[in-house]
Amino acid sequence: MNELSKKISEIGVVPVIKLNHPERDAAPLARALTAGGVPVAEVTFRAAGAAAAIRLMAQECPDMLVGAGTVLTTAQVDEALAAGAKFIVTPGLDPDIVKYCQGKDVPVFPGCTTPTDYHTAYKLGLEVLKFFPAEQSGGLAKIKAMSAPFPMFKVMPTGGISLKNLADYIKSPVICACGGSYMVTADLIDNNRWDEITDLCKKSVEIVKEARSNG
């Protein structure tokens, strides 16, 4: 894995964030995540202010690994990188976007759930894949099954991850880190419940440490 992937793996969880009011919420959210021991974020382009959120979070916490998620076009790649994104996440496997990111030397984690996806990712020289939507696509059982013919990949499952199943996923050696929105729900963000976000991050970090030490 490259250095950024290694850092993400060390943290173990990646908050998947949709911010509707980045000017108000990006900075305090960045502080809350960092205070909880989770200095990483995937800011999804499902919200119009994604680029602004990336820029503001990166400015508030310069050491934070802020990336862009739900990236569907090369134009969005450019927009994210201009805002300071350090990695790109796509919901599916688009070879053109992967090659575009590789040409710009930026890590890209495409969504892959089928043998065809994995085989294409192998030919593209990728090392870390997003498995999305994780629970709906077969969960950990399918991830383990897919690792048999494709042992070269580390996987970041996203979709249906929570405090209840985080340990099950993270203790598997094929898992790089788990993406999740349970610690950054709209309710928590819209009501400025930053302390609760920090607490959920701390709980997640503890689960990761315990699961890996006992795995």
C-alpha positions in Angstrom: 0.0 0.0 0.0 1.1 3.6 -0.5 1.8 5.9 2.4 -1.7 7.4 2.5 -3.4 4.0 2.4 -1.1 2.9 5.3 -2.1 5.9 7.3 -5.8 5.3 6.7 -5.3 1.6 7.6 -3.7 2.7 10.9 -6.7 4.8 11.8 -9.1 2.0 10.8 -12.2 4.0 10.1 -13.1 6.6 7.5 -16.1 8.9 8.2 -18.2 9.3 5.1 -19.6 12.8 5.2 -22.3 14.8 3.5 -22.3 18.4 4.4 -25.1 20.7 3.4 -23.8 23.7 5.2 -20.0 23.6 4.9 -19.4 27.2 5.9 -21.0 26.5 9.3 -20.1 22.9 9.9 -16.9 21.9 8.2 -14.4 23.4 10.7 -16.1 22.2 13.9 -16.6 18.8 12.3 -12.9 18.5 11.4 -12.0 19.4 15.0 -14.5 16.9 16.4 -13.1 14.0 14.2 -9.5 14.8 15.0 -10.2 15.1 18.7 -11.7 11.6 18.5 -8.6 10.1 17.0 -10.0 9.9 13.5 -8.1 12.5 11.4 -9.6 11.4 8.1 -12.7 12.1 6.1 -14.4 11.2 2.9 -16.5 14.2 1.9 -19.1 13.1 -0.7 -20.0 15.0 -3.8 -23.6 14.1 -3.1 -23.9 17.6 -1.6 -23.3 20.7 -3.7 -20.8 22.2 -1.2 -18.4 19.3 -1.2 -15.4 21.2 -2.6 -15.9 24.0 0.0 -16.2 21.4 2.8 -13.0 19.8 1.7 -11.2 23.1 1.6 -12.5 24.3 5.0 -11.7 21.0 6.7 -8.2 20.9 5.3 -7.6 24.5 6.3 -8.9 23.9 9.9 -6.9 20.7 10.4 -3.9 20.7 7.9 -2.7 17.2 9.0 -6.1 15.7 8.4 -6.5 13.3 5.5 -9.4 14.8 3.7 -10.6 13.1 0.5 -13.5 13.3 -1.9 -16.2 10.6 -2.3 -19.0 9.8 -4.7 -16.8 11.2 -7.5 -18.4 10.5 -10.9 -16.4 12.6 -13.4 -12.9 13.8 -14.1 -14.2 17.4 -13.6 -15.1 16.5 -10.0 -11.6 15.0 -9.6 -10.1 18.4 -10.6 -12.5 20.3 -8.4 -11.7 18.0 -5.4 -7.9 18.3 -5.9 -8.1 22.1 -6.3 -9.9 22.2 -2.9 -7.1 20.1 -1.3 -8.4 16.6 -1.5 -5.7 14.0 -0.8 -7.6 11.0 -2.2 -10.5 10.1 -4.5 -13.3 7.6 -3.9 -15.7 6.5 -6.5 -18.9 4.5 -6.0 -18.2 2.2 -8.9 -15.2 1.2 -11.0 -14.6 3.6 -13.9 -11.3 2.9 -15.6 -11.2 6.3 -17.1 -11.4 8.1 -13.7 -8.9 5.6 -12.2 -6.4 6.3 -15.0 -7.0 10.0 -14.7 -6.2 9.9 -10.9 -3.2 7.8 -11.5 -2.0 10.3 -14.1 -2.2 13.0 -11.4 -0.5 10.7 -8.8 -3.5 10.8 -6.4 -4.7 7.7 -4.6 -8.1 6.5 -5.9 -10.3 3.9 -4.3 -13.1 2.7 -6.6 -16.2 0.8 -5.6 -15.8 -2.9 -6.5 -18.1 -5.8 -5.6 -17.8 -8.4 -8.4 -15.1 -10.6 -9.8 -15.2 -8.5 -13.0 -14.6 -5.3 -10.9 -11.7 -6.9 -9.1 -10.1 -8.3 -12.3 -10.3 -4.8 -13.9 -8.8 -3.3 -10.8 -6.0 -5.8 -10.9 -5.2 -4.8 -14.5 -5.3 -1.2 -13.5 -2.6 -1.8 -10.8 -4.7 -0.9 -7.8 -4.0 -2.1 -4.3 -6.9 -0.9 -2.2 -10.6 -1.1 -3.2 -13.8 0.3 -1.8 -16.4 -2.5 -1.3 -19.7 -0.7 -1.7 -22.4 -1.1 -0.6 -20.9 -3.6 1.8 -23.7 -5.2 3.7 -26.1 -5.1 0.8 -23.5 -6.8 -1.5 -22.8 -9.8 0.8 -20.7 -8.2 3.6 -17.7 -9.7 5.1 -18.5 -13.2 3.9 -18.3 -12.1 0.2 -15.2 -10.0 0.9 -13.4 -13.0 2.2 -14.6 -15.2 -0.7 -13.4 -12.6 -3.2 -10.0 -12.5 -1.5 -9.3 -16.1 -2.4 -8.8 -15.4 -6.2 -7.7 -11.8 -5.5 -5.4 -11.9 -2.5 -3.4 -8.9 -3.6 -6.2 -6.4 -2.6 -6.9 -4.7 0.7 -10.6 -3.6 1.0 -12.4 -0.7 2.5 -16.0 -1.8 3.0 -18.6 1.0 3.2 -22.4 0.7 3.6 -24.1 -0.7 6.6 -21.0 -0.4 8.9 -21.8 0.5 12.5 -20.3 0.1 16.0 -22.1 -3.3 16.2 -20.3 -4.9 13.3 -17.1 -2.8 13.0 -15.0 -5.3 15.0 -16.1 -8.3 12.8 -14.9 -6.4 9.7 -11.7 -4.8 11.0 -10.2 -8.0 12.5 -10.1 -9.6 9.1 -6.6 -9.2 7.6 -8.1 -8.3 4.2 -9.7 -5.2 5.6 -7.7 -1.9 5.2 -10.3 0.3 7.0 -14.1 0.6 7.3 -16.0 3.5 5.9 -19.1 4.7 7.8 -21.5 7.5 8.4 -22.8 6.4 11.8 -20.5 8.9 13.6 -21.4 11.8 11.2 -25.1 11.5 10.7 -27.2 14.4 9.6 -28.8 14.6 13.0 -25.5 14.9 14.8 -24.1 17.5 12.4 -27.2 19.6 12.0 -27.6 19.8 15.8 -24.0 20.6 16.4 -23.5 17.6 18.6 -19.7 17.7 18.1 -18.9 16.1 21.5 -21.0 13.1 20.6 -19.2 12.8 17.2 -15.9 12.8 19.1 -17.1 10.2 21.5 -18.3 7.9 18.6 -14.9 8.3 17.0 -13.1 7.4 20.2 -15.3 4.3 20.6 -14.5 3.3 17.0 -10.8 3.7 17.6 -11.0 1.5 20.7 -12.9 -1.2 18.7 -10.3 -1.1 16.0 -7.4 -1.5 18.4 -9.1 -4.3 20.4 -10.2 -6.2 17.3 -6.8 -6.0 15.7 -5.0 -7.0 18.9 -7.3 -10.0 19.4 -7.5 -10.9 15.7 
